[in-house]
């Protein structure tokens, strides 16, 4: 196995993860729903945007720093919530949270990961967000809200695009059941076979209830239309999280970055915006920021780095991404993140067929089937 400390590019982490992970675990992380059209559209949409660089500008020291929820970040990147982190590092959420603290960014910690949310909260003095899947009745929800607030989380992200669990056919073909691979420490006493009863019945009234109960900023994860973005703002949601669940839920959805412009217009500056879905390079992040996103959440790359070498590898990967951001900003002719805008972008025809790792040409040469 390679030594991640010698890696100089992000694609080396993907290559190493591919070599280390079992085929079933790789498919679980890297696959999508049904035909995987949404998964591929995430990359196709990013690759369909070209840059319009400006020149003869003093760009000796581009600064990619950003803010989210009032917190200063070294770059507009946060760590996406992932419920099965134990498949990539035995420490589950621990290495991601500790890496985020070292990096100065925000981890979004899934309810589906371990250890219990109170223990995770103690791992970092920095900002942290808890992600909620609804798995019980309103008494259970109220208890979760109280625990999250009392543990010092700075916001709660409610995932709203899982009314039914998507048909992930790679997992079905592999006979891979995520529920058999870990004890869910935050879900003691919950009958996971009945979980859809609660999540499929959620309405906007639920958002109002949680917002009033918890008293910290609410993030809605899984927004994919301007209509829902506007309703979210009308209900006082502080952050709209544009996401199609990495292409793992509804098949034949739009690429996440394609959704951004209409959401930005609908929000009208009344809420901040996070986006995820196929973002694997610093240049990808800059495209999202230019279209109005405040931050990009990193999922697959987070797991690939953990699989390649745990917490230290994740820190190293994010440092490489920061360098990519700085270089691309300089070549675009911008010194600050807030200088980016649609004027730096242009529609383009992708030159590479879409693939979950299409921005990594060496990976594609090795594993491009």
Secondary structure, DSSP 8 states (H G I E B T S, - for coil): ---GGG--STHHHHHHHHHHS-HHHHHHHH--STT-HHHHHHHHHHHTEEE----S---TT-B--EEETTEEESSSEEE---TTGGGT-TTTHHHHHHHHHHHT--EEEETTSSS-HHHHHTT-SS-EEEEE---S-HHHHHHHHHHHHHTT-SEEEEE-S-SS----HHHHHTT--GGGS---GGGTT--GGGHHHHHTT--HHHHHHHHHHH-SEEEEEEE-SHHHHHHHHHTT-SEEEE--GGGTSSTT---HHHHHHHHHHHHTTSSEEEE-SS--SHHHHHHHHHTT-SEEEE-HHHHHHHHHHHHHHHHHHHHHHHHHHHHHHHHHT-SBGGG--GGGEEE---SS---TTTT-HHHHHHH--
